[in-house]
């Protein structure tokens, strides 16, 4: 059995994604919920704080070692760091290798706080797990995209970024402005869309924070991972042109009781 993904460094994880796409090809795309290699390169690349081209290059470098229709880098010798990952993971099957990749791509705060996601993601059936993985991985990719590109956004170009994704405070990033800005900070919530359009969801806490902070709250939409990601910055989103609709869900929680006689 291959080593735990927790022992892998940043580059190793990129190589493993390339190996997965090379070895399992379209079945690998389906398992992770992607419709094309372009979407996979964009989403996996941004999720791992890497260039999408890096994932493609690693796939191409490993293509000669697996049966697929691509030629890959057949005229070049494999690099040592890629050879090491190939030797360790080349015999791992689709499900086991796919779950390793999901393990370091899916945001822990989501899978830990949503029992139904943990249950579905644990199934060895790519169809139900893919829908959850697809949404969560795209969300993580969108957050990484923002961290990479926020200085290119006029609203945040000179601000100091604090990652609050683990704080459970109703927004993903706290932006502290420099200079004479009258506000101590701005809140930024990130939502990712696979295409140019689609549906987003705000939690009750996110919506409440947007209502309370008003012009200090920003919604950043990172769209079009299936082709080429771009962003749209929306200030005071609950008072913007976006029409939010409240959705009520009845949640059933189970508990277990026992009678103790000592």
C-alpha positions as CSV (number, residue, x, y, z in Angstrom):
1,X,0.0,0.0,0.0
2,X,1.3,3.5,-0.9
3,X,2.3,5.9,1.8
4,X,-0.1,8.4,3.3
5,X,-0.8,11.6,1.4
6,X,0.0,13.5,4.5
7,X,3.7,12.7,4.0
8,X,3.6,14.2,0.5
9,X,4.9,17.7,-0.2
10,X,3.3,20.3,-2.4
11,X,5.0,19.0,-5.6
12,X,4.3,15.4,-4.8
13,X,0.5,16.1,-4.7
14,X,0.6,17.7,-8.1
15,X,2.5,14.8,-9.5
16,X,0.0,12.4,-8.0
17,X,-2.9,14.2,-9.7
18,X,-1.1,14.0,-13.0
19,X,-0.5,10.3,-12.4
20,X,-4.2,9.7,-11.6
21,X,-5.3,11.5,-14.8
22,X,-2.7,9.6,-16.9
23,X,-3.4,6.2,-15.6
24,X,-7.2,6.4,-15.4
25,X,-7.9,8.9,-18.1
26,X,-11.6,9.6,-18.6
27,X,-12.5,7.2,-15.8
28,X,-10.4,9.4,-13.5
29,X,-12.1,12.5,-14.7
30,X,-15.5,10.9,-14.0
31,X,-14.4,9.8,-10.5
32,X,-13.5,13.3,-9.5
33,X,-16.6,14.8,-11.2
34,X,-14.8,16.6,-14.0
35,X,-16.2,16.8,-17.6
36,X,-12.9,17.6,-19.3
37,X,-9.2,17.6,-18.8
38,X,-9.2,21.4,-19.0
39,X,-11.6,21.6,-16.0
40,X,-9.5,19.1,-14.1
41,X,-6.2,21.0,-14.8
42,X,-7.8,24.3,-13.7
43,X,-9.6,23.0,-10.6
44,X,-6.8,20.8,-9.4
45,X,-4.1,23.4,-10.1
46,X,-5.8,26.2,-8.2
47,X,-6.8,23.8,-5.4
48,X,-3.1,22.9,-4.9
49,X,-1.9,26.5,-5.3
50,X,-0.2,25.5,-8.6
51,X,-0.5,26.5,-12.2
52,X,-3.1,24.4,-14.1
53,X,-0.3,23.8,-16.7
54,X,1.7,22.0,-14.0
55,X,-0.9,19.3,-13.6
56,X,-1.1,18.9,-17.4
57,X,2.7,18.6,-17.6
58,X,2.9,16.0,-15.0
59,X,0.1,14.0,-16.7
60,X,2.0,14.2,-20.0
61,X,5.3,13.2,-18.4
62,X,3.7,10.0,-17.0
63,X,1.6,9.2,-20.1
64,X,4.2,6.9,-21.6
65,X,3.9,4.6,-18.6
66,X,0.2,3.9,-19.0
67,X,-2.1,2.8,-21.9
68,X,-3.9,5.8,-23.3
69,X,-4.2,7.5,-26.7
70,X,-1.8,10.3,-25.8
71,X,1.9,10.3,-26.7
72,X,3.0,12.2,-23.7
73,X,6.7,13.0,-23.2
74,X,7.8,9.8,-24.9
75,X,11.1,11.3,-26.1
76,X,12.1,12.6,-22.7
77,X,13.5,10.8,-19.7
78,X,11.2,10.9,-16.6
79,X,12.5,13.2,-13.8
80,X,13.6,11.7,-10.5
81,X,10.8,13.2,-8.4
82,X,8.1,11.9,-10.9
83,X,9.8,8.5,-11.0
84,X,9.5,8.3,-7.2
85,X,5.8,8.9,-7.2
86,X,5.3,6.5,-10.1
87,X,7.1,3.7,-8.3
88,X,5.1,4.2,-5.1
89,X,1.6,4.7,-6.6
90,X,1.5,3.1,-10.0
91,X,-0.3,-0.1,-8.8
92,X,-2.9,1.7,-6.6
93,X,-6.4,1.2,-8.0
94,X,-8.9,3.9,-9.1
95,X,-10.9,4.1,-5.9
96,X,-7.9,4.1,-3.5
97,X,-5.9,6.6,-5.4
98,X,-9.0,8.8,-6.1
99,X,-9.8,8.8,-2.3
100,X,-6.2,9.8,-1.5
101,X,-6.5,12.8,-3.9
102,X,-9.9,13.8,-2.5
103,X,-8.4,13.6,1.0
104,X,-6.0,16.4,0.3
105,X,-8.3,18.4,-2.0
106,X,-11.6,18.5,0.0
107,X,-11.7,21.2,2.6
108,X,-11.6,19.6,6.0
109,X,-14.1,22.0,7.6
110,X,-16.8,20.9,5.1
111,X,-16.4,17.2,5.4
112,X,-16.0,17.3,9.2
113,X,-19.1,19.4,9.7
114,X,-21.4,17.7,7.3
115,X,-22.1,14.0,8.3
116,X,-24.0,13.3,5.0
117,X,-20.9,14.4,3.0
118,X,-18.7,12.1,5.1
119,X,-21.1,9.2,4.6
120,X,-21.4,9.7,0.8
121,X,-17.7,10.3,0.3
122,X,-16.9,7.1,2.1
123,X,-18.8,5.0,-0.4
124,X,-16.8,3.2,-3.1
125,X,-19.2,4.4,-5.8
126,X,-17.9,7.3,-7.9
127,X,-21.4,8.5,-8.9
128,X,-22.8,9.8,-5.6
129,X,-19.4,10.9,-4.2
130,X,-18.6,12.8,-7.4
131,X,-21.4,15.3,-7.0
132,X,-20.2,16.3,-3.5
133,X,-16.5,16.2,-4.4
134,X,-17.1,18.3,-7.5
135,X,-18.8,21.1,-5.5
136,X,-16.4,21.1,-2.6
137,X,-13.2,20.9,-4.7
138,X,-14.4,23.7,-7.0
139,X,-15.0,25.8,-3.8
140,X,-11.5,25.2,-2.6
141,X,-10.1,26.0,-6.0
142,X,-12.0,29.3,-6.0
143,X,-10.5,30.2,-2.6
144,X,-7.0,29.5,-3.8
145,X,-7.7,31.5,-7.0
146,X,-8.6,34.5,-4.8
147,X,-5.5,34.2,-2.7
148,X,-3.5,34.2,-5.9
149,X,-5.3,37.0,-7.7
150,X,-6.7,39.4,-5.0
151,X,-3.9,41.9,-5.6
152,X,-5.2,42.2,-9.2
153,X,-8.6,43.3,-7.9
154,X,-9.0,47.0,-7.4
155,X,-11.1,46.5,-4.3
156,X,-8.3,44.6,-2.4
157,X,-5.1,45.5,-4.2
158,X,-3.4,47.2,-1.2
159,X,-5.2,45.3,1.6
160,X,-3.7,42.7,4.0
161,X,-5.3,39.3,3.7
162,X,-6.2,37.0,6.6
163,X,-7.5,33.6,5.9
164,X,-10.6,33.0,8.0
165,X,-11.9,29.9,6.2
166,X,-11.4,27.9,9.4
167,X,-13.0,30.4,11.8
168,X,-16.6,29.8,11.0
169,X,-17.3,33.5,11.0
170,X,-19.5,33.8,7.9
171,X,-16.8,34.8,5.4
172,X,-13.6,33.3,4.0
173,X,-11.1,36.2,4.1
174,X,-10.6,39.3,6.2
175,X,-9.1,42.1,4.2
176,X,-7.4,44.9,6.3
177,X,-7.0,48.1,4.2
178,X,-4.0,50.3,4.3
179,X,-4.0,54.1,4.4
180,X,-7.0,56.3,5.5
181,X,-9.8,53.8,4.8
182,X,-12.6,54.5,7.4
183,X,-13.3,50.8,7.9
184,X,-11.1,48.5,10.0
185,X,-11.6,45.5,7.7
186,X,-13.7,44.1,4.8
187,X,-15.2,40.6,4.7
188,X,-14.9,38.5,1.6
189,X,-16.9,35.4,0.8
190,X,-15.8,33.2,-2.1
191,X,-18.1,31.1,-4.3
192,X,-16.9,29.0,-7.2
193,X,-18.8,28.0,-10.3
194,X,-17.7,25.4,-12.8
195,X,-19.2,27.3,-15.7
196,X,-20.0,31.0,-16.5
197,X,-23.3,30.6,-14.7
198,X,-24.9,28.4,-12.1
199,X,-26.3,28.4,-8.6
200,X,-24.6,29.5,-5.4
201,X,-25.6,29.0,-1.8
202,X,-25.0,31.2,1.2
203,X,-25.3,29.7,4.6
204,X,-27.6,31.5,7.2
205,X,-24.5,32.8,8.9
206,X,-22.9,34.1,5.7
207,X,-26.2,35.8,4.7
208,X,-26.5,37.4,8.2
209,X,-23.0,38.7,8.1
210,X,-23.6,40.2,4.6
211,X,-26.8,41.9,5.9
212,X,-24.9,43.2,9.0
213,X,-21.7,44.4,7.3
214,X,-23.4,45.8,4.1
215,X,-20.9,47.7,2.1
216,X,-18.1,46.1,4.1
217,X,-19.0,42.6,2.8
218,X,-17.9,41.4,-0.6
219,X,-19.0,38.3,-2.6
220,X,-16.3,37.2,-5.1
221,X,-17.6,34.8,-7.7
222,X,-14.9,32.7,-9.4
223,X,-16.4,31.3,-12.6
224,X,-15.7,29.1,-15.6
225,X,-13.3,26.4,-14.3
226,X,-14.4,24.3,-17.3
227,X,-12.5,26.7,-19.6
228,X,-10.6,29.6,-18.1
229,X,-11.4,30.9,-14.6
230,X,-12.4,34.6,-14.2
231,X,-13.8,36.6,-11.3
232,X,-16.6,39.0,-10.5
233,X,-16.6,41.1,-7.3
234,X,-19.9,42.1,-5.8
235,X,-20.2,44.5,-3.0
236,X,-23.1,44.4,-0.5
237,X,-24.4,41.3,-2.2
238,X,-27.8,41.0,-0.4
239,X,-28.6,44.5,-1.7
240,X,-27.3,43.9,-5.2
241,X,-28.9,42.6,-8.4
242,X,-28.5,39.1,-7.2
243,X,-31.9,37.7,-6.0
244,X,-31.5,35.4,-3.0
245,X,-34.3,33.0,-2.1
246,X,-34.5,31.5,1.3
247,X,-34.6,27.7,1.3
248,X,-35.7,25.9,4.4
249,X,-34.6,22.3,5.1
250,X,-35.8,20.0,7.8
251,X,-32.8,18.2,9.2
252,X,-33.2,14.9,11.1
253,X,-30.5,14.2,13.6
254,X,-30.0,10.8,15.2
255,X,-28.8,10.1,18.7
256,X,-28.2,6.9,20.6
257,X,-29.4,6.3,24.2
258,X,-28.6,3.5,26.6
259,X,-29.8,2.6,30.1
260,X,-27.0,2.2,32.6
261,X,-27.4,0.2,35.8
262,X,-24.3,0.2,38.0
